[in-house]
Amino acid sequence: MGASTLDFAHAIGVSQDFAECFLAGDHDVDPDLAQRLGPFCHTSQRLWLELQHKHRSVTWS
């Protein structure tokens, strides 16, 4: 997208360290993060929670 992790962090209201962990796949999407990602990506909070659930199902199988 051409944005830095700092830009992304500011856009969703989290620290740069948190954003880097999330983008690296080291942090799950919880309801708070889903609420932040929804408007940023023009999607719903529910979409992010469902994606997280599907990810857990695939990685834990």
N, C-alpha and C positions, 0 to 999 in steps of 0.2 A: 504493500500500500504506500510505501514511501515515507512512512512516519517512523520516528524513533520510539523506542520503548518509553522514553520519558513523555513524549507527546501522547502516546496511548494511555499511560498511567494518569496523566492529567485529565484526559478526556473522560475516563471512567471513574476518576476520583479515588485512586489508590496510589500507594507508593511505587516508585520505580522498581524496587526490589520485589515487591509482590507481583507487579506486571511481568517482570522477567521470569519469575517462578511459574506463573500461569502459562506464559507463552512457551516455556520449555517443557510444559506438561507435568510439572511438579506440584500443581495445586488443582484440586477438583473444583468444579463449578458448584457452589452452594447457592442458596436462595438470594443472598445479598449480592454475590457476584453476578448471578443471572439477571438480577434487577438492573445492574449497571450495564451489562453487555447488551441487553435488549434494545434500549434506545440508541446506543452507540452503533449497533449493527442494523437498526431498523427492523428488529424482530421482536418476538415476545420473550418474556421471562421463561415461560413454559417450554419454548423450543430449547433453550439452553439446558434446562433441567432434564428434559427428555434425552438430549444428546449425551449428557453426562451419564444418565442411567444406561443408555445403550453402550456407551464406552465401557462402563463397569462390567456389563454383561459379556462383552466380547473379550475383555482382558482377563476376566476371572474364570472363563470357561476352560 
